[in-house]
Amino acid sequence: MELKLKDAHKVSTSTVVAAGLIGGWLTARESGIRPLGTIPLVAAGALAGRTWNAKKGPSVTAGLLATYVGAFGLSHPLAKKVGAWPAVIIATAGAAASAYVVADAH
């Protein structure tokens, strides 16, 4: 079996962003080890960042990565107000929508 990344221009970053944020939260919650949740978060961020850079260049990549990391950071205080699961969904929806509009939509 060959391990090869899909062509960067063919990656849907909005779904990768959603998988990273939701997957990171679920990994942390189900394992009971919060730092373990950074593994899917960082992996998805790296894959999305690779695609953003290929499609839109470094400036847009920096902005979208800031949105991705910011969504992760904002979900924590938001969770204290609305609960963990709704906070993750809200943050994920915002970051994924941004990725779609800026990088994925044709």
Helices and strands as residue ranges (DSSP letters): G 8-10, H 13-31, G 34-37, H 38-56, H 58-82, H 84-99, I 100-104
